[in-house]
Amino acid sequence: MSDVGSEEFDEEQGSLGEYEGDRNEAGERHGLGKAVLPNGDTYQGAYENGKRCGQGTYKFKKGARYIGEWYMNLKHGQGIFYYPDGSKYDGSWVDDQRQGHGVYTYPNGDTYDGEWLHHQRHGQGSYTHHETGSQYMGTWVMGKMESTGELIHPNHRYQGNFVNNNPSGPGKYVFDMGCEQHGEYFQLEPDKGEADEDETLITISLKWKPKAVTGLSVWTNEKDSATSDQAVVEK
């Protein structure tokens, strides 16, 4: 994931680059104006008492661009950030960071639509894979799939609990043919691969243990999978 922060400069007039626009009685940038910063970036929009504040467009010399709201020189409010790698974030900002609800479109076409905290996917949200159409809907904690969630595929879905991006514990597979397979995911002993002297590669292996096949039932969004009212066929 790409990110480009806002450039910070001293407030003294001599270090703020070229400026054309409104000023207040104290000579500070105030109102609408356009600035060319010393590093080649440009900003066009609203100022308040010398700070970027209100609606404005900031263009980075390396190709990134932000169009949206500002407060005290920081991205704050609603805005769209276009990154140099082709990705885009459209949503809420707090103190120069993605925070609140927003939609991030990645260079490969994948999208995340949901809540953010400190630049990380955090809260409720859905991640859709552009190539396959598969989707995860559920809880995120600091960028990772955690707690209850649902993996949706073209002809089936998995509902259960997640830990560190992996299914863990009780859950169920729901098939379009009209049945469910209840079971539990276990984490096998990790395989330690070869790496540098000071590092060890650990591969996490998961095993699905089926327990029962039932008719369709309502998912209660709890760690324990729902029990169908219909007859249960033990595996």
C-alpha positions as CSV (number, residue, x, y, z in Angstrom):
1,M,0.0,0.0,0.0
2,S,1.4,3.4,-1.0
3,D,1.3,6.5,1.0
4,V,2.7,10.0,0.6
5,G,2.6,12.4,3.5
6,S,2.1,16.2,3.3
7,E,5.2,18.2,3.3
8,E,5.9,20.4,6.3
9,F,7.7,23.7,6.1
10,D,8.6,26.6,8.5
11,E,5.9,29.2,8.7
12,E,8.4,32.0,7.9
13,Q,7.6,33.6,4.6
14,G,11.0,33.1,3.3
15,S,10.8,29.3,3.3
16,L,7.3,28.9,1.9
17,G,8.1,29.2,-1.7
18,E,6.1,31.3,-4.2
19,Y,2.5,32.3,-3.5
20,E,-0.2,34.2,-5.3
21,G,-3.5,34.9,-3.6
22,D,-5.3,36.4,-0.7
23,R,-3.7,37.5,2.6
24,N,-5.0,38.8,5.9
25,E,-4.0,42.0,7.7
26,A,-1.1,40.3,9.3
27,G,0.2,39.4,5.8
28,E,-0.5,35.7,6.2
29,R,-1.9,33.5,3.5
30,H,-5.7,33.7,4.1
31,G,-8.5,33.0,1.7
32,L,-7.9,31.4,-1.8
33,G,-4.4,31.1,-3.3
34,K,-1.9,29.1,-5.2
35,A,1.6,28.1,-3.9
36,V,4.6,26.6,-5.4
37,L,6.6,25.0,-2.6
38,P,10.4,24.9,-2.5
39,N,10.5,21.2,-3.3
40,G,8.4,21.6,-6.4
41,D,5.0,20.5,-5.0
42,T,2.1,22.8,-5.6
43,Y,-1.1,23.7,-3.6
44,Q,-4.1,25.5,-4.8
45,G,-7.0,26.1,-2.5
46,A,-8.1,27.7,0.8
47,Y,-5.8,29.1,3.5
48,E,-6.6,30.3,7.0
49,N,-4.0,32.3,9.0
50,G,-1.1,31.0,7.0
51,K,-2.2,27.3,7.0
52,R,-3.8,25.1,4.4
53,C,-7.4,25.0,5.7
54,G,-10.6,24.1,3.8
55,Q,-10.9,22.7,0.3
56,G,-7.7,22.4,-1.8
57,T,-5.6,20.4,-4.2
58,Y,-2.1,19.4,-3.4
59,K,0.1,18.0,-6.2
60,F,3.3,16.2,-5.4
61,K,6.2,16.5,-7.9
62,K,6.5,12.7,-7.9
63,G,3.0,12.3,-9.3
64,A,0.7,11.9,-6.2
65,R,-2.2,14.2,-5.8
66,Y,-4.7,14.9,-3.0
67,I,-8.0,16.7,-3.6
68,G,-10.1,17.4,-0.5
69,E,-10.3,19.0,2.9
70,W,-7.5,20.4,5.0
71,Y,-7.0,21.6,8.5
72,M,-3.8,23.2,9.9
73,N,-1.8,22.0,6.9
74,L,-3.0,18.4,7.4
75,K,-5.4,16.3,5.3
76,H,-8.5,16.3,7.5
77,G,-12.1,15.6,6.4
78,Q,-13.2,14.1,3.2
79,G,-10.7,13.7,0.3
80,I,-9.3,11.6,-2.5
81,F,-5.6,10.7,-2.7
82,Y,-4.2,9.4,-6.0
83,Y,-1.0,7.5,-5.5
84,P,1.9,7.2,-8.0
85,D,1.4,3.4,-8.4
86,G,-2.1,3.9,-9.6
87,S,-3.9,3.2,-6.4
88,K,-6.5,5.5,-4.9
89,Y,-8.1,6.3,-1.6
90,D,-11.5,8.0,-1.4
91,G,-12.7,8.7,2.1
92,S,-12.2,10.2,5.5
93,W,-8.9,11.6,6.8
94,V,-7.9,12.6,10.4
95,D,-4.6,14.4,11.1
96,D,-3.1,13.4,7.7
97,Q,-4.1,9.7,8.1
98,R,-6.7,7.5,6.6
99,Q,-9.3,7.2,9.4
100,G,-13.1,6.6,9.4
101,H,-14.8,5.2,6.3
102,G,-13.1,5.0,3.0
103,V,-12.6,3.0,-0.2
104,Y,-9.1,2.0,-1.3
105,T,-8.6,0.8,-4.9
106,Y,-5.3,-1.1,-5.4
107,P,-3.1,-1.1,-8.5
108,N,-4.3,-4.7,-9.4
109,G,-8.0,-3.7,-9.2
110,D,-8.7,-5.1,-5.7
111,T,-10.8,-2.8,-3.5
112,Y,-11.3,-2.4,0.3
113,D,-14.5,-0.6,1.4
114,G,-14.8,-0.1,5.1
115,E,-13.4,1.5,8.2
116,W,-9.8,2.7,8.8
117,L,-7.7,3.7,11.8
118,H,-4.2,5.2,11.6
119,H,-3.8,4.3,7.9
120,Q,-4.8,0.6,8.6
121,R,-8.0,-1.4,7.8
122,H,-9.7,-1.4,11.2
123,G,-13.3,-2.2,12.1
124,Q,-15.9,-3.5,9.7
125,G,-15.1,-3.7,6.0
126,S,-15.0,-5.8,2.8
127,Y,-12.1,-6.7,0.6
128,T,-12.8,-7.8,-3.0
129,H,-10.3,-9.5,-5.2
130,H,-10.7,-8.1,-8.7
131,E,-9.4,-11.2,-10.6
132,T,-11.5,-13.9,-8.9
133,G,-14.4,-11.9,-7.5
134,S,-13.8,-13.5,-4.1
135,Q,-14.6,-11.3,-1.1
136,Y,-13.9,-11.1,2.6
137,M,-16.6,-9.3,4.7
138,G,-16.1,-8.9,8.4
139,T,-13.9,-7.5,11.2
140,W,-10.4,-6.1,10.7
141,V,-7.8,-5.2,13.4
142,M,-4.9,-3.0,12.4
143,G,-4.8,-4.3,8.8
144,K,-5.6,-8.0,9.5
145,M,-8.7,-10.1,9.3
146,E,-9.7,-10.8,12.9
147,S,-12.7,-12.1,14.8
148,T,-15.9,-12.9,12.9
149,G,-16.0,-12.8,9.1
150,E,-17.1,-14.4,5.9
151,L,-15.1,-15.5,2.9
152,I,-17.4,-15.4,-0.2
153,H,-16.5,-17.4,-3.4
154,P,-18.4,-17.9,-6.6
155,N,-20.2,-21.1,-5.5
156,H,-19.6,-21.3,-1.8
157,R,-18.8,-19.3,1.3
158,Y,-17.0,-19.8,4.6
159,Q,-18.4,-18.3,7.8
160,G,-16.4,-18.3,11.1
161,N,-13.7,-16.8,13.2
162,F,-10.4,-15.4,11.9
163,V,-7.0,-14.9,13.7
164,N,-4.1,-13.1,12.0
165,N,-5.7,-13.3,8.5
166,N,-6.5,-17.1,8.8
167,P,-9.7,-19.0,9.7
168,S,-9.5,-20.4,13.2
169,G,-11.8,-22.5,15.4
170,P,-15.4,-23.4,14.6
171,G,-17.0,-22.4,11.3
172,K,-19.0,-23.6,8.4
173,Y,-18.9,-23.8,4.6
174,V,-22.2,-22.9,2.9
175,F,-22.6,-24.3,-0.6
176,D,-25.0,-23.0,-3.3
177,M,-26.4,-26.5,-3.8
178,G,-28.3,-26.1,-0.5
179,C,-26.2,-27.6,2.2
180,E,-23.6,-26.7,4.9
181,Q,-20.6,-28.4,6.2
182,H,-19.8,-27.6,9.9
183,G,-16.4,-28.1,11.3
184,E,-13.3,-26.5,12.9
185,Y,-10.0,-25.2,11.7
186,F,-6.9,-26.2,13.5
187,Q,-3.4,-24.8,13.2
188,L,-0.7,-27.4,12.7
189,E,2.8,-27.2,14.1
190,P,4.6,-24.5,12.0
191,D,7.2,-25.6,9.5
192,K,10.5,-23.7,9.9
193,G,12.2,-23.0,6.6
194,E,15.7,-21.9,5.8
195,A,16.4,-18.2,6.0
196,D,19.2,-15.8,6.9
197,E,21.2,-16.6,10.0
198,D,19.3,-14.2,12.2
199,E,15.8,-15.1,10.8
200,T,13.6,-18.1,10.6
201,L,10.8,-18.5,8.1
202,I,7.7,-20.0,9.6
203,T,4.9,-21.4,7.4
204,I,1.5,-21.7,9.0
205,S,-0.5,-24.8,8.0
206,L,-4.2,-25.1,8.6
207,K,-6.3,-28.2,8.8
208,W,-10.1,-28.3,8.4
209,K,-11.8,-31.0,10.5
210,P,-15.4,-31.5,9.2
211,K,-18.0,-32.5,11.8
212,A,-21.4,-32.5,10.3
213,V,-23.4,-31.8,7.1
214,T,-26.8,-30.0,7.5
215,G,-29.4,-28.1,5.5
216,L,-29.1,-24.3,5.3
217,S,-29.3,-22.4,8.5
218,V,-29.0,-18.8,9.6
219,W,-25.5,-17.6,10.4
220,T,-25.5,-15.9,13.9
221,N,-22.1,-14.2,13.4
222,E,-20.8,-15.9,16.5
223,K,-17.7,-18.0,17.0
224,D,-19.8,-21.2,17.5
225,S,-21.3,-22.2,14.2
226,A,-25.1,-22.2,14.0
227,T,-27.0,-25.4,14.4
228,S,-29.6,-26.3,11.8
229,D,-33.1,-27.3,12.8
230,Q,-33.0,-30.0,10.2
231,A,-31.5,-33.4,10.6
232,V,-27.8,-33.6,11.1
233,V,-25.7,-36.2,9.3
234,E,-22.6,-37.0,11.3
235,K,-19.4,-37.4,9.3
